[in-house]
Amino acid sequence: MRDVAKRAGVSLSTVSLVVNGTGYVSDDMRERVRQAMESLHYVPNDLARNLSRNRANTVGIIVPTIRHPFFATLTASLQHVLSEQGLQTLLCSTTDAVNGEAEYVDMLRRRLMDGIVMGAHTEHAPDYWTSIHRPVIAFDRVLGEGIPSIGSDHVQGGRLIADLLIRTGARRVAVIGGPRTQFGASSVERTTFPTVRYHLALERELARAGVHYEYVEAGEVMDFAGYASAVRSVFDRGADCAVDAVVSSDIGASLCVREAMARGVSVPDDMQIVAYDGTYLTDLAGMPLTVVRQDFQGIARCIADQMMRLIHGKESKGAVSDAGAANRAAYPVGEAEQLISVSLVEGATTRDRH
């Protein structure tokens, strides 16, 4: 910067103002500094500048896998929205990373990141996350008191599907999803893994209407072969236990359409199929899927807004503060979750409502 100032014939502080985009500098001086920077091939040291501000302008996003279309779509939306806020993203896929989230948490502790969006399963206790003393936002899970959680309104999603299937005359419904053990608590309201709430809400609403419900396990979220096997098992059943409706993620629902076509099963006359997520796969299944669509942009914007608020709230105190305490103040217990509405988009895989 001293070389630039000398070449441009201005003070060092003027160069600093131009580089950092702060304060007033006349157009003439700004152009002289720009030309001097160009002639000297000067590139501002962002690392040093960020350290001086106690900022890294980087947010870590932790997901189970980026191979799954849901997490690929979500991370793309998050990256776009955070970029609009001037933040870069570092992506961690826990199934593909040797140390899981530990490396990212360490980077956050060492102030190499400004915050973390945690969207993967973790074995760590709640006090582990609050002890980081930096902004952490949970996506579609509850990490504990003091950690804000943002996700879709999955209870609404379950009720939308139940209402559709009941009104279209479904009598035997199979839901294909991950390990049942992930449900944890049996209560729709109390489970710490909010994604399963749509399964629990759907099960409850169908039971009230006298519609048979069964859950078919398909393995972990990244186990695509497990989903294919589960779909085949549903179609392999005899007439006495055949289902007339299947609900699954976009992956499971798309596989159901393909399996039905291969076996000559009429969709939706003999079998209705409902997808849950609303990623690009719903347009590639072979026919337009009926889907409960999550609002990826709405989720991303909510996460970005909360992250910026936590980051700036910490900075406004002039020092590194306990982000866990800030989170607890902003999100009292019982009010920590922010839910984004989902929507039902009816396609060709369900019947017209009666």
C-alpha positions in Angstrom: 0.0 0.0 0.0 2.9 2.3 0.6 4.2 1.7 -2.9 0.7 2.4 -4.3 0.5 5.6 -2.3 4.0 6.7 -3.6 3.1 5.9 -7.2 -0.3 7.7 -7.0 1.1 10.7 -5.1 -1.4 10.3 -2.3 -1.3 9.5 1.4 -1.4 5.9 2.7 -4.8 6.7 4.4 -6.2 7.6 1.0 -5.1 4.2 -0.4 -6.7 2.5 2.6 -10.0 4.3 2.0 -10.0 3.2 -1.7 -9.1 -0.4 -0.9 -11.7 -0.7 1.9 -14.4 1.3 0.2 -14.9 3.5 3.2 -14.9 7.3 3.6 -14.9 9.9 0.9 -12.3 10.0 -1.8 -12.6 12.2 -4.9 -13.1 10.6 -8.3 -9.7 11.9 -9.4 -7.8 10.5 -6.4 -9.7 7.2 -6.7 -8.7 6.9 -10.3 -5.0 7.7 -9.6 -5.0 5.0 -6.9 -6.7 2.5 -9.2 -4.1 3.1 -11.9 -1.2 2.8 -9.4 -2.6 -0.5 -8.1 -3.0 -1.8 -11.7 0.5 -0.8 -12.7 2.0 -2.3 -9.6 -0.2 -5.4 -9.9 -1.3 -4.8 -6.3 -3.9 -7.1 -4.9 -5.4 -6.3 -1.4 -4.7 -8.9 1.2 -8.2 -10.0 2.2 -6.9 -12.3 4.9 -5.1 -9.5 6.7 -8.1 -7.1 6.2 -10.5 -9.6 7.6 -8.3 -10.4 10.6 -8.2 -6.7 11.5 -12.0 -6.7 11.4 -12.3 -10.0 13.3 -14.2 -11.3 10.2 -13.5 -14.1 7.7 -16.5 -13.3 5.5 -16.9 -17.1 5.2 -19.7 -19.4 6.5 -19.4 -23.2 6.8 -22.3 -25.3 5.6 -22.3 -28.9 7.0 -24.6 -31.4 5.3 -24.7 -35.3 5.2 -23.9 -35.5 1.5 -24.0 -33.3 -1.6 -24.9 -36.3 -3.8 -28.5 -36.1 -2.6 -30.6 -33.7 -4.7 -32.2 -32.1 -1.6 -28.9 -31.1 -0.1 -27.5 -30.1 -3.6 -30.4 -27.8 -4.1 -30.3 -26.4 -0.6 -26.6 -25.6 -0.7 -26.9 -24.0 -4.1 -29.6 -21.7 -2.8 -27.6 -21.0 0.4 -24.4 -20.2 -1.6 -26.3 -17.8 -3.8 -28.1 -15.9 -1.0 -25.0 -15.7 1.3 -23.0 -14.4 -1.7 -25.5 -11.6 -2.0 -24.6 -10.7 1.7 -20.9 -10.7 0.8 -20.2 -14.1 2.4 -18.3 -17.0 0.9 -19.2 -20.6 1.7 -17.2 -23.6 2.7 -19.1 -26.9 2.2 -18.6 -30.0 4.3 -20.2 -33.3 3.4 -19.9 -35.4 6.5 -20.0 -38.7 4.7 -17.1 -37.7 2.5 -15.0 -35.9 5.1 -12.7 -37.9 7.3 -13.2 -35.8 10.4 -16.9 -34.9 9.9 -17.8 -31.5 11.3 -14.9 -31.4 13.8 -12.6 -29.7 11.3 -15.1 -27.0 10.5 -15.9 -26.4 14.2 -12.1 -26.0 14.8 -12.0 -23.5 12.0 -14.8 -21.6 13.5 -13.1 -21.6 16.9 -9.9 -20.2 15.3 -12.0 -17.5 13.6 -11.3 -18.7 10.1 -15.1 -18.7 9.6 -17.8 -16.4 10.8 -20.4 -19.0 11.5 -21.7 -22.5 10.7 -25.0 -23.8 9.3 -25.3 -27.3 10.8 -27.5 -29.6 8.6 -26.1 -33.1 9.3 -26.6 -35.6 12.1 -24.3 -35.1 15.1 -23.5 -37.1 18.2 -22.4 -34.0 20.1 -24.4 -32.8 23.1 -26.1 -29.3 23.1 -23.4 -27.8 25.4 -20.8 -28.6 22.7 -22.4 -26.2 20.3 -23.0 -23.4 22.7 -19.4 -23.7 24.0 -18.1 -22.7 20.5 -18.9 -19.1 21.3 -19.5 -18.3 17.7 -22.7 -18.2 15.5 -24.2 -21.6 14.8 -27.6 -22.1 13.1 -29.2 -25.6 13.0 -31.0 -26.6 9.8 -33.9 -29.1 10.2 -32.7 -30.3 13.6 -32.7 -29.1 17.2 -29.1 -28.8 18.6 -30.2 -27.5 21.9 -31.2 -24.5 23.9 -29.6 -21.3 22.6 -29.0 -22.6 19.0 -31.6 -21.2 16.5 -33.2 -23.8 14.3 -34.6 -23.1 10.8 -36.5 -25.6 8.6 -39.6 -26.4 6.8 -43.0 -26.8 8.4 -43.0 -30.6 8.1 -46.2 -31.0 10.2 -48.0 -28.9 7.5 -46.4 -31.1 4.8 -47.7 -34.3 6.4 -51.2 -32.9 6.8 -51.2 -31.8 3.1 -50.3 -35.3 2.0 -52.9 -36.9 4.3 -55.6 -34.6 3.1 -54.8 -35.3 -0.5 -54.7 -39.1 -0.1 -57.8 -39.3 2.0 -59.8 -37.2 -0.5 -58.6 -39.2 -3.4 -59.7 -42.5 -1.8 -56.4 -44.1 -0.8 -56.9 -47.2 1.4 -53.4 -48.6 1.9 -50.4 -46.2 2.1 -46.7 -47.1 2.2 -44.2 -44.4 3.3 -40.6 -45.1 2.3 -38.0 -43.2 4.3 -34.8 -43.5 6.4 -34.3 -45.6 9.5 -37.2 -45.5 11.9 -34.8 -45.1 14.8 -34.1 -41.5 13.7 -37.6 -40.6 14.8 -36.5 -40.4 18.5 -39.4 -39.2 20.4 -42.8 -40.4 19.3 -44.4 -37.0 19.6 -44.8 -34.9 16.5 -44.1 -31.8 18.6 -41.1 -33.0 20.7 -38.8 -34.9 18.3 -35.4 -33.2 17.9 -35.2 -34.3 14.3 -37.9 -32.1 12.7 -37.8 -33.8 9.3 -39.6 -36.8 10.6 -42.5 -34.8 11.7 -44.1 -35.1 8.3 -44.1 -38.9 8.7 -45.6 -38.7 12.1 -48.2 -36.1 11.2 -49.1 -38.2 8.1 -49.4 -41.4 10.1 -51.6 -39.7 12.7 -54.0 -38.1 10.1 -54.4 -41.3 8.1 -55.1 -43.3 11.3 -57.8 -40.9 12.2 -59.4 -41.4 8.8 -59.1 -45.2 9.0 -56.5 -45.4 6.2 -53.9 -48.2 6.6 -50.4 -46.8 7.0 -47.1 -48.6 7.0 -43.5 -47.4 7.1 -40.8 -49.0 4.9 -37.2 -48.4 5.9 -34.8 -47.6 3.0 -31.5 -46.9 4.8 -29.7 -43.6 5.4 -30.2 -40.5 3.3 -27.2 -41.3 1.0 -28.2 -44.9 0.5 -29.7 -44.8 -3.0 -29.4 -48.6 -3.4 -31.4 -48.9 -0.2 -34.2 -46.8 -1.7 -34.3 -48.9 -4.9 -34.5 -52.1 -2.8 -37.3 -50.7 -0.7 -39.3 -49.6 -3.7 -39.0 -53.1 -5.3 -40.1 -54.7 -2.0 -43.3 -52.6 -2.1 -44.1 -53.7 -5.7 -43.2 -57.3 -5.0 -46.1 -57.8 -2.6 -49.1 -60.0 -3.3 -52.6 -58.7 -3.9 -53.7 -59.2 -0.3 -51.2 -56.6 1.0 -50.7 -54.4 -2.1 -50.6 -50.7 -1.5 -52.5 -48.1 -3.6 -50.3 -45.1 -2.6 -46.6 -44.5 -1.9 -45.1 -41.4 -0.3 -41.3 -40.9 -0.4 -38.6 -38.4 -1.0 -38.1 -37.2 -4.6 -35.6 -40.1 -5.1 -38.0 -42.8 -3.8 -41.0 -41.3 -5.6 -39.1 -41.1 -8.9 -38.0 -44.8 -8.5 -41.6 -45.7 -7.9 -42.7 -44.2 -11.2 -39.9 -46.0 -13.0 -40.8 -49.3 -11.3 -44.5 -48.9 -12.0 -43.8 -48.2 -15.7 -41.6 -51.3 -15.9 -44.2 -53.5 -14.3 -47.2 -52.1 -16.2 -48.8 -50.6 -13.0 -51.1 -47.7 -13.9 -50.2 -44.4 -12.2 -52.3 -42.9 -10.7 -55.3 -45.3 -11.3 -53.8 -48.3 -9.5 -51.1 -46.5 -7.5 -50.8 -42.9 -6.4 -47.3 -41.5 -5.8 -46.4 -38.4 -3.8 -42.9 -36.9 -3.5 -41.6 -34.9 -0.6 -38.9 -32.2 -1.3 -39.5 -30.6 -4.7 -36.0 -30.7 -6.2 -35.2 -31.0 -9.9 -35.9 -34.8 -9.8 -39.6 -34.1 -9.8 -39.2 -33.0 -13.5 -37.2 -36.1 -14.5 -39.3 -38.9 -13.1 -41.0 -39.8 -16.4 -44.2 -38.0 -15.5 -44.9 -34.9 -13.5 -44.9 -35.9 -9.8 -47.3 -34.6 -7.2 -45.0 -33.1 -4.6 -44.8 -31.3 -1.3 -42.3 -28.7 -2.2 -40.0 -27.1 0.3 -39.2 -23.4 -0.2 -35.4 -23.6 -0.8 -35.0 -19.9 -1.4 -37.1 -19.0 1.6 -35.1 -21.3 3.8 -31.8 -20.0 2.4 -32.9 -16.3 2.9 -34.0 -17.0 6.5 -30.7 -18.7 7.3 -28.7 -15.9 5.7 -30.7 -13.2 7.5 -30.2 -14.9 10.9 -26.5 -15.5 10.3 -25.9 -11.9 9.4 -27.8 -10.7 12.4 -25.8 -13.0 14.7 -22.5 -11.9 13.1 -23.3 -8.2 13.3 -24.7 -8.5 16.8 -21.4 -9.9 17.9 -19.4 -7.2 16.2 -21.5 -4.4 17.5 -20.2 -5.2 21.0 -16.7 -4.5 19.8 -15.3 -7.8 20.9 -15.7 -11.6 20.5 -18.7 -12.4 22.7 -20.5 -15.6 23.6 -22.6 -16.3 20.5 -24.5 -19.0 22.5 -25.6 -16.4 25.0 -26.7 -14.1 22.1 -28.6 -17.0 20.6 -30.3 -17.8 23.9 -31.4 -14.2 24.2 -32.7 -14.1 20.7 -34.3 -17.5 20.8 -35.8 -18.4 24.2 -36.5 -22.0 24.8 -39.7 -23.1 23.0 -39.3 -20.3 20.5 -36.0 -21.3 18.9 -37.5 -22.8 15.7 -38.4 -20.8 12.7 -40.6 -22.8 10.2 -40.9 -22.0 6.5 -44.2 -23.0 4.9 -44.3 -25.8 2.3 -46.7 -26.1 -0.6 -48.5 -29.0 -2.4 -48.1 -29.1 -6.2 -50.4 -31.6 -7.8 -49.0 -33.5 -10.8 -49.9 -36.6 -12.8 -49.2 -39.2 -10.1 -52.3 -38.6 -8.0 -56.0 -38.7 -8.8 -58.3 -35.7 -9.0 -59.9 -35.1 -5.7 -63.4 -36.4 -5.2 
